[in-house]
Amino acid sequence: MDQNNTRDRIKFFGVAVAAISIVLCASSIICLVLLRLYTKSSYRLALYQVSSSLLFGVASLGTFYSFPMSGSNSVKCMAFAFVVQYTIWVQIVFTACLTFHLFCLSVFYKNLAKCEPTYVLFSLLVPLVLAIVPLTTKNYGPSDVWCWIQSLNYINSTNGTILEPNFNGKVEQMVLLYGPAFAILLACSGGVIVMGIILACRAFKNGAALAVTNSGQQHHQQLLKQLLPLIIYPIIFFLYFLTPFALHLYMIREDNVPPESLTYAVVFFITSWSMAPGVGLLVHMAIIFYITRRRRGCGRKVKNYVSINEDGIATRGTSQRVVSVTSATHYVIPDET
C-alpha cells in the first residue's frame, strides 16, 4: 500500500509538471504564429524545437495516465512508451542539427538555411529506428512510475507483485538512449563552448562582436544575432539529462528501485525537459518585442531650429522627425539667416 501511495504522489507530480510544460510550449507557439515570426528561419528552427518539446510533453502526460498500478502491461502503456522514446530522440537529434547549423554559421560563415527541410526529415526519421527496436523485443511497458523500456519485470503472484530485474531492458535503455544521448548532448555542449570562445576571440581582435565592413557581413551579423539565443538549448538539455543518467547508473549498480527523493528529481528533470524550449522562446520573443518598442520610442527626436520671421526677429521652434537612435539634438540654421 505504501508503495502505491508513493507512486500516486510521484504520478501526480509528473502530471502537473508535464501539464505546465504543455501550456508553456503551446503558448509560445501561438504567440509566434500570431506575430508571424515563422517567416524568419531562426524562429522556424525554434518553432521546430518547441513543437518537438510539446509532443514530448503530451507523451509524458499520457504515459503517466496509462501507467498500470497493478504492474501488468497493456497496449496503451506500450503505445505511450513508444511515443515517449520517439519524441525524446526527436528533440535530441534536432538539437544536434541546430548546434551544427549554428556552428557552421558562426565559425565558418556558412549559412545552411537551405538545409532546413533536411534537418526536419532527419530528426523525424532517425528516431523511428531507435524507437522500433524495443517494440520488436517487447520491452515496452511499466517502468518505475511511467511507461517506457522496462528495467524490471512485474510478476503477479499470490503474495502480490514481485519485481525481477530485466537485463535486456537495462541494456536497451543504455544502448538506445542513455549512452548515445549523453555522447550527443556532450558533443553539442562542447560545440557551443568552442563557438563561444571563437566569437569572443573575434570580438577581442576586432574590437566589436563582429566587424561590419560590407553588406554581406552586416547581414551575417543580423542573422547571427537572431540565432544566438538558440545555443542555450543544447546546454539546458545536457544539464537536464545528467540526473536521469546518474539514476540509471545507480540502478545498474544497486539493481533495485531508486529512492523516492531521487525519483522525484528524475521525474522533474524529464518532464521539464519539454518546458525549457517553451520558456526560452517566450523570453526570446519578449526581449525582441521590448527592444523593438524601445527603439521606436527613441527613434523620434525633437529638432530645434532658429528661423527669421518677416520682422527680422529670430524665433525658435521644434519639428519632430524620425532620426537615428544615436543622433543628438542639434540646431539647424536656415540659409536665409
DRENDO-1510 file (C-alpha; in Angstrom, 1 decimal, always signed):
<recs>
REC; n; res; u; v; w
REC; 1; MET; +0.0; +0.0; +0.0 .
REC; 2; ASP; +2.8; +2.4; +0.9 .
REC; 3; GLN; +4.5; +1.7; -2.5 .
REC; 4; ASN; +1.3; +2.5; -4.3 .
REC; 5; ASN; +0.9; +5.8; -2.4 .
REC; 6; THR; +4.4; +6.8; -3.3 .
REC; 7; ARG; +3.7; +6.1; -7.0 .
REC; 8; ASP; +0.5; +8.1; -6.8 .
REC; 9; ARG; +2.4; +11.1; -5.4 .
REC; 10; ILE; +5.1; +10.9; -8.0 .
REC; 11; LYS; +2.5; +10.4; -10.7 .
REC; 12; PHE; +0.6; +13.5; -9.6 .
REC; 13; PHE; +3.8; +15.5; -9.5 .
REC; 14; GLY; +4.8; +14.3; -13.0 .
REC; 15; VAL; +1.4; +15.1; -14.5 .
REC; 16; ALA; +1.5; +18.6; -13.0 .
REC; 17; VAL; +4.9; +19.4; -14.4 .
REC; 18; ALA; +4.0; +17.9; -17.8 .
REC; 19; ALA; +0.8; +19.9; -18.0 .
REC; 20; ILE; +2.7; +23.2; -17.2 .
REC; 21; SER; +5.2; +22.3; -19.9 .
REC; 22; ILE; +2.4; +21.7; -22.4 .
REC; 23; VAL; +0.8; +25.1; -21.6 .
REC; 24; LEU; +4.1; +27.0; -21.9 .
REC; 25; CYS; +5.1; +25.3; -25.2 .
REC; 26; ALA; +1.6; +25.8; -26.7 .
REC; 27; SER; +1.6; +29.5; -25.6 .
REC; 28; SER; +4.9; +30.2; -27.2 .
REC; 29; ILE; +3.8; +28.6; -30.4 .
REC; 30; ILE; +0.6; +30.6; -30.5 .
REC; 31; CYS; +2.5; +33.8; -29.9 .
REC; 32; LEU; +5.0; +33.0; -32.6 .
REC; 33; VAL; +2.2; +32.3; -35.1 .
REC; 34; LEU; +0.2; +35.4; -34.2 .
REC; 35; LEU; +3.3; +37.7; -34.5 .
REC; 36; ARG; +4.1; +36.0; -37.9 .
REC; 37; LEU; +7.6; +35.4; -36.8 .
REC; 38; TYR; +7.7; +32.0; -38.6 .
REC; 39; THR; +8.7; +33.8; -41.8 .
REC; 40; LYS; +12.2; +34.0; -40.4 .
REC; 41; SER; +14.4; +30.9; -40.5 .
REC; 42; SER; +15.7; +31.5; -36.9 .
REC; 43; TYR; +12.2; +31.4; -35.5 .
REC; 44; ARG; +11.3; +28.4; -37.6 .
REC; 45; LEU; +14.1; +26.5; -36.1 .
REC; 46; ALA; +12.9; +27.5; -32.6 .
REC; 47; LEU; +9.4; +26.5; -33.7 .
REC; 48; TYR; +10.5; +23.0; -34.6 .
REC; 49; GLN; +12.4; +22.6; -31.3 .
REC; 50; VAL; +9.4; +23.8; -29.2 .
REC; 51; SER; +7.0; +21.6; -31.3 .
REC; 52; SER; +9.0; +18.5; -30.5 .
REC; 53; SER; +9.0; +19.5; -26.9 .
REC; 54; LEU; +5.3; +20.0; -27.0 .
REC; 55; LEU; +4.8; +16.4; -28.4 .
REC; 56; PHE; +7.1; +15.1; -25.7 .
REC; 57; GLY; +5.1; +16.8; -23.0 .
REC; 58; VAL; +1.9; +15.3; -24.3 .
REC; 59; ALA; +3.5; +11.9; -24.5 .
REC; 60; SER; +4.8; +12.3; -20.9 .
REC; 61; LEU; +1.3; +13.2; -19.7 .
REC; 62; GLY; -0.2; +10.2; -21.5 .
REC; 63; THR; +2.4; +7.8; -20.1 .
REC; 64; PHE; +1.7; +8.8; -16.5 .
REC; 65; TYR; -2.0; +8.3; -17.0 .
REC; 66; SER; -1.6; +5.0; -18.8 .
REC; 67; PHE; +0.7; +3.5; -16.2 .
REC; 68; PRO; -1.0; +0.4; -14.8 .
REC; 69; MET; -0.8; +0.4; -11.0 .
REC; 70; SER; -1.1; -3.4; -10.9 .
REC; 71; GLY; +2.1; -3.7; -12.9 .
REC; 72; SER; +0.5; -5.7; -15.7 .
REC; 73; ASN; +1.4; -4.5; -19.2 .
REC; 74; SER; -1.2; -3.0; -21.6 .
REC; 75; VAL; -1.4; -1.9; -25.2 .
REC; 76; LYS; -2.0; +1.7; -24.2 .
REC; 77; CYS; +1.1; +1.7; -22.0 .
REC; 78; MET; +3.2; +0.2; -24.7 .
REC; 79; ALA; +1.9; +2.8; -27.2 .
REC; 80; PHE; +2.8; +5.7; -25.0 .
REC; 81; ALA; +6.2; +4.2; -24.2 .
REC; 82; PHE; +6.9; +4.1; -27.9 .
REC; 83; VAL; +5.8; +7.8; -28.3 .
REC; 84; VAL; +8.0; +8.8; -25.4 .
REC; 85; GLN; +11.1; +7.1; -26.8 .
REC; 86; TYR; +10.4; +8.6; -30.2 .
REC; 87; THR; +9.8; +12.2; -29.1 .
REC; 88; ILE; +12.9; +12.1; -26.8 .
REC; 89; TRP; +15.0; +11.3; -29.7 .
REC; 90; VAL; +13.3; +13.9; -32.0 .
REC; 91; GLN; +14.4; +16.5; -29.5 .
REC; 92; ILE; +18.0; +15.2; -29.2 .
REC; 93; VAL; +18.5; +14.8; -33.0 .
REC; 94; PHE; +17.1; +18.2; -33.8 .
REC; 95; THR; +19.3; +19.7; -31.1 .
REC; 96; ALA; +22.3; +18.2; -32.8 .
REC; 97; CYS; +21.2; +19.6; -36.1 .
REC; 98; LEU; +20.6; +23.0; -34.6 .
REC; 99; THR; +24.1; +23.0; -33.0 .
REC; 100; PHE; +25.6; +22.0; -36.3 .
REC; 101; HIS; +23.8; +24.8; -38.1 .
REC; 102; LEU; +24.9; +27.5; -35.6 .
REC; 103; PHE; +28.5; +26.2; -35.5 .
REC; 104; CYS; +28.8; +26.4; -39.3 .
REC; 105; LEU; +27.2; +29.9; -39.4 .
REC; 106; SER; +29.3; +31.4; -36.6 .
REC; 107; VAL; +32.7; +29.7; -37.2 .
REC; 108; PHE; +32.8; +29.0; -41.0 .
REC; 109; TYR; +30.3; +31.8; -42.1 .
REC; 110; LYS; +28.2; +29.1; -43.9 .
REC; 111; ASN; +24.5; +29.8; -43.9 .
REC; 112; LEU; +22.8; +26.4; -44.2 .
REC; 113; ALA; +19.3; +27.8; -44.3 .
REC; 114; LYS; +18.6; +25.6; -47.4 .
REC; 115; CYS; +19.2; +22.5; -45.2 .
REC; 116; GLU; +16.2; +23.3; -43.0 .
REC; 117; PRO; +14.0; +20.6; -44.6 .
REC; 118; THR; +16.8; +18.1; -44.2 .
REC; 119; TYR; +17.1; +18.9; -40.5 .
REC; 120; VAL; +13.4; +18.2; -40.1 .
REC; 121; LEU; +13.3; +15.0; -42.1 .
REC; 122; PHE; +16.5; +13.7; -40.4 .
REC; 123; SER; +15.0; +14.5; -36.9 .
REC; 124; LEU; +11.8; +12.7; -37.8 .
REC; 125; LEU; +13.2; +9.5; -39.4 .
REC; 126; VAL; +16.2; +8.6; -37.4 .
REC; 127; PRO; +14.3; +8.4; -34.1 .
REC; 128; LEU; +12.0; +5.8; -35.6 .
REC; 129; VAL; +14.8; +3.3; -35.8 .
REC; 130; LEU; +15.7; +3.8; -32.1 .
REC; 131; ALA; +12.0; +3.6; -31.1 .
REC; 132; ILE; +11.1; +0.5; -33.0 .
REC; 133; VAL; +13.8; -1.8; -31.5 .
REC; 134; PRO; +12.2; -2.1; -28.0 .
REC; 135; LEU; +8.9; -2.6; -29.8 .
REC; 136; THR; +10.2; -5.7; -31.6 .
REC; 137; THR; +11.8; -7.1; -28.4 .
REC; 138; LYS; +8.6; -6.4; -26.4 .
REC; 139; ASN; +10.4; -4.5; -23.7 .
REC; 140; TYR; +8.0; -1.6; -23.6 .
REC; 141; GLY; +5.8; -1.5; -20.5 .
REC; 142; PRO; +5.6; -0.2; -16.9 .
REC; 143; SER; +9.0; +1.2; -15.8 .
REC; 144; ASP; +9.3; +2.7; -12.3 .
REC; 145; VAL; +6.5; +5.3; -12.4 .
REC; 146; TRP; +5.7; +5.6; -16.1 .
REC; 147; CYS; +5.6; +3.6; -19.3 .
REC; 148; TRP; +8.9; +3.2; -21.1 .
REC; 149; ILE; +11.6; +0.4; -21.6 .
REC; 150; GLN; +11.2; -1.9; -18.7 .
REC; 151; SER; +14.1; -2.3; -16.3 .
REC; 152; LEU; +12.1; -4.5; -14.0 .
REC; 153; ASN; +9.7; -7.3; -14.8 .
REC; 154; TYR; +6.4; -7.2; -12.8 .
REC; 155; ILE; +5.3; -10.7; -11.9 .
REC; 156; ASN; +2.0; -11.2; -10.2 .
REC; 157; SER; +1.8; -13.9; -7.6 .
REC; 158; THR; -0.4; -14.9; -4.7 .
REC; 159; ASN; +1.8; -12.8; -2.4 .
REC; 160; GLY; +1.5; -9.7; -4.6 .
REC; 161; THR; +3.6; -8.2; -7.3 .
REC; 162; ILE; +7.2; -9.4; -7.5 .
REC; 163; LEU; +9.8; -7.3; -9.2 .
REC; 164; GLU; +12.6; -9.1; -11.1 .
REC; 165; PRO; +15.5; -7.4; -12.9 .
REC; 166; ASN; +15.1; -7.2; -16.7 .
REC; 167; PHE; +18.7; -7.4; -18.0 .
REC; 168; ASN; +17.7; -6.9; -21.6 .
REC; 169; GLY; +15.6; -3.8; -20.8 .
REC; 170; LYS; +18.6; -2.2; -18.9 .
REC; 171; VAL; +20.8; -2.9; -21.9 .
REC; 172; GLU; +18.3; -1.3; -24.3 .
REC; 173; GLN; +18.0; +1.7; -22.0 .
REC; 174; MET; +21.7; +2.3; -22.1 .
REC; 175; VAL; +22.2; +1.5; -25.8 .
REC; 176; LEU; +19.1; +3.1; -27.2 .
REC; 177; LEU; +19.0; +6.2; -25.1 .
REC; 178; TYR; +21.4; +7.0; -22.2 .
REC; 179; GLY; +24.7; +6.2; -23.9 .
REC; 180; PRO; +24.3; +7.8; -27.3 .
REC; 181; ALA; +22.2; +10.7; -26.0 .
REC; 182; PHE; +24.8; +11.5; -23.4 .
REC; 183; ALA; +27.5; +11.5; -26.1 .
REC; 184; ILE; +25.5; +13.6; -28.5 .
REC; 185; LEU; +24.5; +16.2; -25.9 .
REC; 186; LEU; +28.0; +16.4; -24.5 .
REC; 187; ALA; +29.3; +17.0; -28.1 .
REC; 188; CYS; +26.7; +19.7; -28.6 .
REC; 189; SER; +27.6; +21.4; -25.4 .
REC; 190; GLY; +31.3; +21.2; -26.3 .
REC; 191; GLY; +30.5; +22.7; -29.7 .
REC; 192; VAL; +28.6; +25.6; -28.1 .
REC; 193; ILE; +31.6; +26.3; -25.8 .
REC; 194; VAL; +34.0; +26.3; -28.7 .
REC; 195; MET; +31.6; +28.5; -30.6 .
REC; 196; GLY; +31.6; +31.0; -27.7 .
REC; 197; ILE; +35.4; +31.0; -27.4 .
REC; 198; ILE; +35.8; +31.7; -31.1 .
REC; 199; LEU; +33.3; +34.5; -31.1 .
REC; 200; ALA; +34.9; +36.0; -28.0 .
REC; 201; CYS; +38.3; +35.9; -29.7 .
REC; 202; ARG; +37.0; +37.6; -32.7 .
REC; 203; ALA; +35.3; +40.3; -30.6 .
REC; 204; PHE; +38.5; +40.9; -28.8 .
REC; 205; LYS; +40.5; +41.0; -32.0 .
REC; 206; ASN; +38.2; +43.3; -33.9 .
REC; 207; GLY; +37.1; +45.5; -31.0 .
REC; 208; ALA; +33.4; +44.5; -31.7 .
REC; 209; ALA; +31.3; +41.4; -31.7 .
REC; 210; LEU; +31.6; +41.2; -35.5 .
REC; 211; ALA; +33.4; +43.6; -37.8 .
REC; 212; VAL; +30.9; +45.0; -40.3 .
REC; 213; THR; +32.7; +46.1; -43.4 .
REC; 214; ASN; +30.2; +45.3; -46.1 .
REC; 215; SER; +26.6; +44.4; -46.6 .
REC; 216; GLY; +27.3; +40.7; -46.6 .
REC; 217; GLN; +29.0; +40.8; -43.2 .
REC; 218; GLN; +26.2; +43.1; -41.9 .
REC; 219; HIS; +23.6; +40.5; -43.0 .
REC; 220; HIS; +25.6; +37.8; -41.3 .
REC; 221; GLN; +25.7; +39.8; -38.1 .
REC; 222; GLN; +21.9; +40.3; -38.1 .
REC; 223; LEU; +21.3; +36.6; -38.8 .
REC; 224; LEU; +23.7; +35.5; -36.1 .
REC; 225; LYS; +22.0; +37.8; -33.5 .
REC; 226; GLN; +18.7; +36.1; -34.2 .
REC; 227; LEU; +20.2; +32.6; -33.9 .
REC; 228; LEU; +22.5; +33.0; -30.9 .
REC; 229; PRO; +19.7; +32.7; -28.3 .
REC; 230; LEU; +19.1; +29.1; -29.7 .
REC; 231; ILE; +22.5; +27.9; -28.4 .
REC; 232; ILE; +21.1; +27.7; -24.9 .
REC; 233; TYR; +19.0; +24.6; -25.8 .
REC; 234; PRO; +21.9; +22.1; -26.1 .
REC; 235; ILE; +23.3; +23.2; -22.7 .
REC; 236; ILE; +19.9; +23.1; -21.0 .
REC; 237; PHE; +19.2; +19.6; -22.4 .
REC; 238; PHE; +22.6; +18.3; -21.3 .
REC; 239; LEU; +22.2; +19.6; -17.8 .
REC; 240; TYR; +18.7; +18.2; -17.5 .
REC; 241; PHE; +19.9; +14.8; -18.8 .
REC; 242; LEU; +22.6; +14.4; -16.1 .
REC; 243; THR; +20.2; +13.5; -13.3 .
REC; 244; PRO; +18.4; +10.7; -15.2 .
REC; 245; PHE; +21.7; +9.4; -16.5 .
REC; 246; ALA; +23.0; +9.3; -12.9 .
REC; 247; LEU; +19.9; +7.5; -11.8 .
REC; 248; HIS; +20.3; +4.8; -14.5 .
REC; 249; LEU; +23.9; +4.2; -13.4 .
REC; 250; TYR; +22.6; +3.9; -9.8 .
REC; 251; MET; +20.0; +1.4; -10.8 .
REC; 252; ILE; +22.6; -0.7; -12.6 .
REC; 253; ARG; +24.9; -0.8; -9.6 .
REC; 254; GLU; +22.2; -1.3; -6.9 .
REC; 255; ASP; +19.9; -3.4; -9.0 .
REC; 256; ASN; +16.9; -2.1; -7.1 .
REC; 257; VAL; +14.1; +0.5; -7.2 .
REC; 258; PRO; +15.6; +4.1; -6.6 .
REC; 259; PRO; +14.8; +6.1; -3.5 .
REC; 260; GLU; +11.6; +8.3; -3.7 .
REC; 261; SER; +13.5; +11.6; -3.5 .
REC; 262; LEU; +15.7; +10.6; -6.4 .
REC; 263; THR; +12.7; +9.5; -8.4 .
REC; 264; TYR; +11.1; +12.9; -7.8 .
REC; 265; ALA; +14.2; +14.6; -9.2 .
REC; 266; VAL; +14.2; +12.4; -12.3 .
REC; 267; VAL; +10.5; +12.9; -13.0 .
REC; 268; PHE; +11.0; +16.7; -12.7 .
REC; 269; PHE; +14.0; +16.8; -15.0 .
REC; 270; ILE; +12.5; +14.6; -17.6 .
REC; 271; THR; +9.1; +16.3; -17.7 .
REC; 272; SER; +10.6; +19.8; -17.5 .
REC; 273; TRP; +12.8; +18.9; -20.5 .
REC; 274; SER; +9.8; +20.0; -22.6 .
REC; 275; MET; +9.3; +23.1; -20.5 .
REC; 276; ALA; +12.7; +24.7; -21.3 .
REC; 277; PRO; +12.3; +25.4; -25.0 .
REC; 278; GLY; +8.8; +26.9; -24.5 .
REC; 279; VAL; +10.1; +29.3; -21.7 .
REC; 280; GLY; +13.2; +30.1; -23.8 .
REC; 281; LEU; +11.1; +31.1; -26.9 .
REC; 282; LEU; +8.7; +33.2; -24.8 .
REC; 283; VAL; +11.6; +35.0; -23.2 .
REC; 284; HIS; +13.3; +35.5; -26.6 .
REC; 285; MET; +10.2; +37.0; -28.1 .
REC; 286; ALA; +9.6; +39.2; -25.1 .
REC; 287; ILE; +13.2; +40.6; -25.4 .
REC; 288; ILE; +12.8; +41.2; -29.1 .
REC; 289; PHE; +9.5; +42.9; -28.5 .
REC; 290; TYR; +10.9; +45.1; -25.8 .
REC; 291; ILE; +14.0; +46.1; -27.9 .
REC; 292; THR; +11.7; +46.9; -30.8 .
REC; 293; ARG; +9.4; +49.1; -28.8 .
REC; 294; ARG; +12.4; +50.8; -27.1 .
REC; 295; ARG; +14.0; +51.6; -30.5 .
REC; 296; ARG; +10.7; +53.0; -31.8 .
REC; 297; GLY; +10.3; +55.2; -28.8 .
REC; 298; CYS; +13.9; +56.5; -29.0 .
REC; 299; GLY; +13.7; +56.9; -32.8 .
REC; 300; ARG; +11.6; +60.1; -32.5 .
REC; 301; LYS; +13.9; +63.0; -31.7 .
REC; 302; VAL; +13.0; +66.7; -31.5 .
REC; 303; LYS; +15.0; +69.0; -33.7 .
REC; 304; ASN; +15.4; +72.6; -32.6 .
REC; 305; TYR; +15.8; +75.2; -35.3 .
REC; 306; VAL; +16.2; +79.0; -35.5 .
REC; 307; SER; +14.3; +81.0; -38.1 .
REC; 308; ILE; +13.9; +84.7; -39.1 .
REC; 309; ASN; +10.3; +86.0; -39.4 .
REC; 310; GLU; +9.1; +88.8; -41.6 .
REC; 311; ASP; +10.0; +91.5; -38.9 .
REC; 312; GLY; +13.6; +90.2; -38.8 .
REC; 313; ILE; +13.2; +88.7; -35.3 .
REC; 314; ALA; +14.8; +85.3; -34.7 .
REC; 315; THR; +12.4; +82.7; -33.3 .
REC; 316; ARG; +12.9; +79.1; -32.1 .
REC; 317; GLY; +10.7; +76.2; -32.9 .
REC; 318; THR; +10.7; +72.4; -32.9 .
REC; 319; SER; +9.9; +69.9; -35.5 .
REC; 320; GLN; +9.5; +66.1; -34.9 .
REC; 321; ARG; +11.1; +63.8; -37.3 .
REC; 322; VAL; +12.4; +60.2; -37.1 .
REC; 323; VAL; +16.1; +60.2; -36.9 .
REC; 324; SER; +18.8; +57.8; -35.9 .
REC; 325; VAL; +18.9; +56.5; -32.4 .
REC; 326; THR; +22.4; +57.6; -32.0 .
REC; 327; SER; +21.9; +61.1; -33.4 .
REC; 328; ALA; +21.9; +64.0; -31.0 .
REC; 329; THR; +19.6; +67.0; -30.8 .
REC; 330; HIS; +21.1; +69.9; -32.7 .
REC; 331; TYR; +20.2; +73.3; -34.2 .
REC; 332; VAL; +19.5; +73.8; -37.9 .
REC; 333; ILE; +20.2; +77.3; -39.2 .
REC; 334; PRO; +18.2; +78.1; -42.4 .
REC; 335; ASP; +20.1; +79.6; -45.3 .
REC; 336; GLU; +18.4; +83.0; -45.2 .
REC; 337; THR; +19.8; +83.6; -41.7 .
</recs>
